[in-house]
Each structure stands twice: as C-alpha cells, then as structure tokens.
Amino acid sequence: MRIAVLDVDGTLIAGTLAGPLPAMLAEAGLAPVDRLGLLRRAQVASDPQDPRAAARMNELFAAMLTDVPCRAVSAVMADLWQRQRERLFDFTRPLVIALRQAGHVPLLISGGPEEMVAHLAGELGVTLYRGTRFETADGLYTGRVAATVADGKDGAAQDLVGDERIDWPGSLAVGNSLGDVSSLSRVGRPVLFEPTPALRLLARHHSWPVCDRTSLLTHLRDQAALPVPLPAPVRDVPSAHRAMPVAGAVRLLTERLLAQVGGQGAVTGECCSRVTESALMLTLLRREKALPGMQSQLHAYLSRSRRAADAFDAAVIDATLHGIVPADRHRLIEQTFAGAAQHSSDRKKLALEAILAVVGPEPYHVEAPSHAFEHHNEATWTRLRQIAIHHLHVPEPVAPELTARLLRLTERGQARGIIEGNVFAHLFALLSLQRTVPGHRVIHQGITALAKAVRDDGGRPFITSEEIFCTATAGLALARAGADRQVRLAMGDYLAGRQRRLGLRPGRRTDRHGHHRPRHGLPAHGRPRAIPGTHPHRPTEPDHTPGRRRRGAHLPARPALRADHDRQHHHRPTALPLRPRLPAGGANPLPPQRAESRRHFRTQLEPERSQRHAPRTERPRTRVSTGTTRV
C-alpha cells in the first residue's frame, strides 16, 4: 500500500485548525477563564518545536475540558469548523484528488484535537485520520489525554492501516515542522511545505525538496507524476486592449472619482469599528460604573472579534475581557510593526504600550524613551493623546498642574462633541483624568459624547468620519487631473466648513507623525474658497497683488453664486502651480512688476476699494480692473 502522510496545521490550512478553540470554549462558558489564561501564558513561553511543550499544551487543554459535556464541545467545534474551512489552501482539495488518482491512500495526521481533524477529513473525503484524543466517561471529559501522535507520525500511519503492509519507498509525505520528521524520513518522496527554520536546516542535510503554496502542485506533478490538472490557460487579450493609454486611464479614474462626490462637495466614508477603541471604551465605562447596557454591547463585540483578531488585537481583547497580560509586551509590539518601518516611531510604539497597560489588570506602567512623550508642534488630538499618556505615566502623587492642564484641554475640546472627531485620543484623555479626578463632570460629558459614536456592530471607530480625509485626497487627485473647477470649489468649501465646525485651523494639516505641515489650497484663516491642490482663482490681468487676493473674502460660499461672481468680474479659472520654495539664502524678493503693483495698490486702489465696499446707496457706479477706472 502506497500512502500519503499529510500534515494539517500550516500545511493544508493556514494557521492552526483548532487555534481559536480554547477561547471559544471560555466564551461559551464551558471552560474556566483562569485555565485559559494559564494555557495562553504557557503557549507564549514555550517553544512550538519542542515535543515536551506540545505535550504540556495538550495536558493544559485537557484540564480545561474537565467535566465538560462532550456534546457541548462538539457543538463549539462544529461552529469553529464552519469558519476554518474558508482557510484551506487552494491546492488542498486538488492535492487529495490527485493522490487518489495516482494510487496513494491519503492519511491526515495532526497533533490537534481529533474531532477537528475529523471535520477536515469529511470535507476532503479522507477516511483515515488521526489527532490527539481526550479521555471521556459518561458523556463528559475527564481532563486527561487519551492518545497523541507524539511517538511519531510513521507509527500513527501504521496504526491507521492496521495489518496492511506500507510501501514506504513508494509513499509520499508532506510536512512543515520537526514533528513531521519521522514520516518524512521513512517515505521515498518527502516534500517540505514552507518549513520552519529548524526543519529547513535539516532539509539541507537530507536534500529534501522545499515547496510553497504556489509550487507544491507543480513539483508533485513533475517529480511524483501526480495527475495534477494544469492551470487554465490565460485568455489571449487583443493587442488593442493590452495596454490602455495613460490619458484614457486617467479619464476613467477621474470620471469614477467625480461620481463619488456628493452634492455638498463631500466624498463620504465611514470608519469601521476597531478593537482598540472598543476596549478603551469598555475599560472607561467599567471604571466609571456607567452605562451597563453599553458595556454588554462592547463585551459582545470584543468577544466576536477575538476569533479573527491579529496578535496585538487578541492581546488587547484578552487583557480587557479576561485580565490576561502578554508575556512579552515589547516583543509583541515589535512584531506588530514588522514590515511597517515607516510607522514604527517611538511615539507610536509608546501608544501601543499605553493601550496594553491601560486595559490590563496590572498597575499602569510603560517603558519608552523620554522623547516619545514630547508633544510640541503637534495637532490638537496628537498633543492631547501625548499629554494623557504622560499623565498616566508619572508616579504618584500627580502634580495638580498636570491634571488642571489636561482637564482644561479636554473640556475645551469636547465642547463640540468628540475632540476633533478622534475617538482614540478622546478616550485616552478621559481614562487619564479618571486616574486623578474620577467621577468628574468632564468625564461624564465625554462619555455622553463618545456614546453617540457607536457602529452597527456595537464597536467604536478610530475616528467618527473619514469624509475629511477622503474629500481632501480626492480633491488633490482631481486637481492634478484638471477636473471640473466648480466641483473642486465645492469640495474646498466643504472642507473649510467641516474644519471650522470641528474647531480646526483649515490652513494646517498633520503628517503621519502628527506634526503640522502647511496645506496648499486652503487659506490659513479658513475662508471657504480653496481648491485642494491649487491656488485660489485669480483675475486674468497681471495685477497679482495682496489686495487683489484679499478681495475674495466677501465671495459667496456656494459654487453657483461664485460662478456668477467670476463672470461679472472677468475671473478666469487658471491651473497655477504650487508656490515655489523660498531660496536657501533668505527671503523671496518680489519681482519688479509685483513691487510696482503693490505700490500702486497702496497709493491709488486702496481708497477706491473702500468706496466699493460702502453701503449700496453711497456706492459709486465704478469698477476697478488692472489699475484703471471704467465708468
């Protein structure tokens, strides 16, 4: 008999088949939370390649199941399988079919719970499988391990086939960890699938082939003569459509983007719920003993999110709901920023440290360099967050001046609702105040404002709306593409109005670190006349004087009225480049024509400009244009 020994976790399915099972059992009330915490801490502290560590994990999981009804656990496993089946690799089903057609008997052997392996075997039509079995009696789990595959997968394979003789030289095995070495070393065709570093090192010694998810089927077709179906041929594309001209692509993208702009000039967008803000909100409500119904809503959202959460979000949820502290907080944060070096500033790392510290059961403490706490020249919400983190970090007793400053900034910022629409910064400010002035009216007012930022799933977002970001980004793109000027004017008016309502300074923006940067296209004093990415419109005459630009302060805000104003005063829209940078040596001198124009404005046009803005009954029938008077 030729067999094919197939590993499961990380080989046929992404991740572990039963990884979320302990947390789901605890959430369903079938396992005590303290035993879940013990299992989590052991998983973090152990080496997954160590067989003794795997045996220890099985013992801890078996202890979780003590006196739990088998029927209830089976229901949870069935629910988990419905989620996990979507994580099967694309090659898994074709691989099993090809193995059968080639005369191999597929065997699924895993260290996970055998009942979960049974679900996978039923999906693939495999009749022989083996996993870890847990002892039962009278329909209940006893808390002990009945059988494992720790003695080697080759022995488990022989047990599965019984008295049949295995043709090991003609057999095949696929695995990815040191637990698969016993079967890989027995078969004639071993294949390593995305192996761990330790197994990869061993593969070099044995000259075992290494494949990934894109090359496994091809390798087995070429080397093991498996009847793997070839991929579908790529449909021939007519040469006329192989490459769209850049101009045509820009036109299509511009039309698509213009269709997203609403009647008020906004590109709408909503920020979805996040684990971080939901956990911070639940922590605040618990400490203030407020809104129990909302606490239950947030608890349910975090419980649902745990199943698909990444490592950091999972740690936040475990700390918030179960009081489980990450074994190595610093290592977890470094892993979170892996592959995103552009976002890994010390201040961002400090923010993640602060999140884990404030929601956890331990006394608040973070470790970060002193410059990470600085809050100079930042946007309001960034400065508020930094002050709040520092307020939490300082040892007792907290200086009254620090509390008074944070209280003043929070009260002033939340007068319009959520501070600058940033739920994250607002929550940190309130949690920091709760340390020194619990029950203060400012905290209750902030909770009232934040309670309105609920999403349909019961969670809280990072920011209340993405309309400002989406509209500004779309406006810059449309300005570069030369889109309709009236649409861009409407978008500029919308941005200026929204920023005024939020209490922001429209002439400034922040970069990815929260520092202020000048915003081209929005005037510093917030007049609703800017176009994202371009200068305000200018007259066709060459008299580009400061007075001529300030004259736009009385322009109507609505695009239709502004268009009438442009026609009456002979303004023509022009696509002007952004201001050139100043010379490195000092100030930017005015050209002679501009200097002469400025003197002309101050000496002759200023009196006439004052007359034009006089009451209608006294206003003369004159109009100024390029320094001449027309009657």
Steps between C-alpha positions, in 0.01 A plus 500: 500500500630839400395773739524878512553636853364855509558743783211737576596816692682739271512242219143449382354799682639843585588515869375240748174315452395516866685816605191707601333203677614573861381860484166395347446246779569767760267747328226238494541447876620142455851555637630716788672821402794447736591175325481678166743757635735227617490340154566834329800579718643156442459538123687831501784368717551166322681399184247364246767267360561332836310167531486541876335839456237345271426235760468769766253694281287188458495444876394858570229484236375170640481661845279773351254231389460337842133401557391684184225320301634346180190609311554867585866489391400330175257783425774759553738304274237480227455876519876551485531273196252710304741790541822309449395326179543833318868495595586187304774561246386502139712195419362281783200348321678449163791338685283238671319421173830461313641271772205264470523494123870413527426204727601652833288469814492846667543507880435814705716499813509800732579589859171689529174365643387198303142622475618810314711281269186293439320808366785564258509134393127505429545812287775335294348153489789342693413195710825453693604775741653539842528779757527546874220326688376609842358254748122492557270316741121517535479766229745730682867578451715372785779757464763251378666434164409160353736476198734720297727472198805601702669163433528582130273532202647190338371292792162673482483420128567132567229493766252653255556240226505209746641180360556643152861518389613854415719552196714770663738556200197559276316718749491876543491740798443875525584692819629831631644443852730274699197293601490370141859373491406139586272470196721708268800281570307173430335579166665498161362841401521750787380853429549796734229762480605849622706338779602650830863617526601190697349264242647701212844454651440126525376493140835627377671206665260246345455685167123502541306717253335815632178641351256779572132547430568606141740218404377192690264365235747567220776318687282195568389490136855516369682290761236258630298464177177602671214576259470857618285708261686774321390854570251646255675671208508875510243645263662678212433871520477693175799722447277808487398441863827380649610843612262786560648842424581700810267779395211257462567348841513843663172594335326185624634543851399865503146416394477231765628736767268783395207262539590459869476873572166588660290809449674684785844424366574211738635153431335300774678233700443331834762358732403151617521372855841419645603280787722765660238772543235247604728358770590849626132598511407187694784563746384858556137401554600227746710737708230766500227238557298657220265374227482126581302430183777650287756299694321179401490619139874568495575170675306312231681686220843421645406135552396468136813679379735268689462220247645693207724741693870542433757451774481852643121527491474155656727612784286811553181292510649243738624775732164679495264205534707244689782694667765302311821700467736437203812317613728729298333829418807648331541200269131510407525866400812439294320220316203731441724751322685235298487598135374853578817685589356829373249492788727369774596825673567493872184701557283244319662219695427695817134522399477121464677452833253738660200314354612167646587664832176689546264210421697239694458403863851600608592848626559731207861506385666554162861503392599750232772758435430847635467658155202275427298702753566835333197691373627816333382625161244222461136498403251545782396138520861378489605743772203400713587132466863559593405708804253232611761223469751707696233572763446127542873431507616740773523344848280596789427764607407661169570872493173700512627713213513196271144403584378858459658530154354171380161587646501838325602358162244219519212723604577755231547233233179308571283812500415414136467126564777246447833682497586566134298188421784286640350233725839354591651821637178595679484163677860524617437847641199380699679188627788716613268739682326206662824423681509828692144641488265201469136590460575853376230663290745536207536121493124449498458760225767323295331162550173651378671627185687173434185293552361648179789362291364146502505286187243240398714216636521664843864609474672837491702646209837673499348819360136595461518559124743465211331767289769763559780261409318356198389840371846658539675207331245490218528877455876478457459227239229688312706819504795315349270352234355842411143406595203737504590811696156543655518153649837577651371830639211318664743249652717780635199674650390177666843439650530853636153484651558162663830607647347816646222294661758265651701791633797433273721745316429435131839624388689220674522126475701232675735238367512134599677595826243767595723803422344802335576560135373779272201404287511634145154600384329600828562854628636532851199691633245246377310690229281257299667575170781250462551226247701200625831491320483837320519870578177698531377641169657822379398768249630482147685830532861488622421704813558218756513726804423414861198726490369324197522164680346628822206627302365144487400513868150620408440229237183292548561144622272315256663399172213627282517852648877501478478409133275805441748715687785371283311583180412850620858582600667329206675234709624208300596170668865426458695193603798656673787302652564495870712777648869451435718440799690790652867532408737344748669834560205690647174670410342482157526852347208630296564544128502864382153475344352362822672768708370776272153345508504494880594872517226575252247316715595683818500848347210489255281191523451478876275812523292383206474151653357654817240681293395180328419343838296798617118467545310458173339846518840669511693267271612666173435331170865408441700184482872454540691273263879488452551843641256686265157644566211411273183710509 
